[in-house]
Amino acid sequence: MTGPDLATRLDLTLNPDPARVVVKLFVPGEDAALVRTRASAIIERIARLDDDEATRLLQQTLQRFGGRHHDLEATFRHHHDLVHHRVPRTSELSPTARLLVGAYFSHEYAVEAAALCNPSMVAHPDQTGLGPDQLRVAVSLRQIGEGHLSSIGFATAVLGPGHRLTVTDRSGPLVTGRRISARHRRDLLAAGLAEEGWDNEVSATVLGRLPERFDDHTFEQVLTSLPTDLLTRTTSQRTLEQLRRTASASYAVTFPADVPLQRRILWPAAPAENNGMEDARFVRIIGEDGESAYHATYTAYDGRRVAARMLSSDDLRHFQVTPMRGPASHNKGIALFPRPIGGHHLALCRSDGETIGLTRLDRANRWQPPVPLHVPHRGWELIQVGNCGSPIETEAGWLVLTHGVGPMRRYAIGALLLDLHRPDRVLAELPGVLIAPDDTERDGYVPNVVYSCGGLLHAGTLWLPYGANDARVRFAVVSLTALMEAMDDVPAR
């Protein structure tokens, strides 16, 4: 018994909303085939406007766009500051003119105008005001806009009672967060330098002087206090550049307390993410000390290469972003286990591009070469297999939702069961698919695809958000008991 006999699709769909927009910097000329910024000329034209005309233009702009954005004037001031060096030294712009410069160097970007897909679901930090058998959840979403640029957004929903799912209104001004000083990890910096082959006296000296955790200010203090005889070495300046580049791969962002989760946007903020942040797999981690935190692995894309990165947050308001290091991190689709097992942090991965593997984090914060768990062997998954989010703990074992790719690049979702204490052992698998594209899910941004980045258990039911055709998000529920009964035992290896 698989597919329609197990999974029940809910009558709820999240469609991409082109009204969800953010403000981005716009520099005319930079998007031309021959790059020639026209910034100076535009600023000179603005400076020549009389005060009444400048005031009228600014007021019109704020009236048209102010209700669509959070503190639009602050954004205009920031964008003015970014191009202020183009203002002639002989000119002194009025406060109104400065805001108008910011307006002319801004544009709206619809974060999900093209598609909305690949969700994951975790318990929301706020569980107040709920009735019996209800759970508030945070749903992460891959948002795709013009140019196939992906960012991470959210929805807030309530599960229950029964199979009821209610999504909170997602309208309102979006906020991309404010970048703040990151709390860097020395072991991650060391791992990144090692991967890039930058082990020399300068890098070793810097690592030796840094504390285990450090902020941006401390990092710069260490760099500027290096001995002169080290700084005069042939490779010193290139090493310093590499140190700054590697450290800048980690950053932090925060959101105002009055901005609800569904209006927060995690926007690309590092060179590795220039072309998008994809497929976040959120999970609530319980540490050995009993404290909980949210973590998410996602794929950063710079237009040529992919890189595995991690989000960490205590409250889904303040986020720390760090790269993932080690052999197992060199592909897409890493999914963390929700707690340590045998004192080790584990994750599922697909470092060879086609096999589900199990990897362990070593003491140097590097994800080690994976142990193969599940290779493509059924007709619906012969091209490749991967996970659909973090393992879900049950009494019978770790429930792993999988995806497989079959003929005509058709994606479907299946399931495995791993041993609770020895997750390198596959105990059982679903012989067929759990969810495959039905007739309403065949056409879209990417046809013939259903894909999830993580579900959760609530009231004996597996709640599974999934992307349909990489275009919209749908939801399904599955009885945990029925799912377990439908699995076939896998002979011990």
Helices and strands as residue ranges (DSSP letters): G 3-5, E 7-14, E 21-25, H 39-47, H 51-65, G 66-68, H 72-83, G 84-86, H 95-104, E 106-110, E 115-123, E 135-145, G 146-148, E 149-159, E 165-167, E 178-180, E 184-185, H 186-195, H 201-209, E 213-214, H 216-224, H 228-231, H 236-247, E 251-254, G 261-263, G 271-273, E 277-286, E 292-301, E 306-313, E 318-323, G 327-329, E 335-336, E 346-349, E 356-360, E 371-374, G 379-381, E 384-387, E 392-393, E 398-405, G 407-409, E 411-418, E 426-429, E 450-451, E 456-458, E 461-468, E 472-479, H 480-486, E 488-489
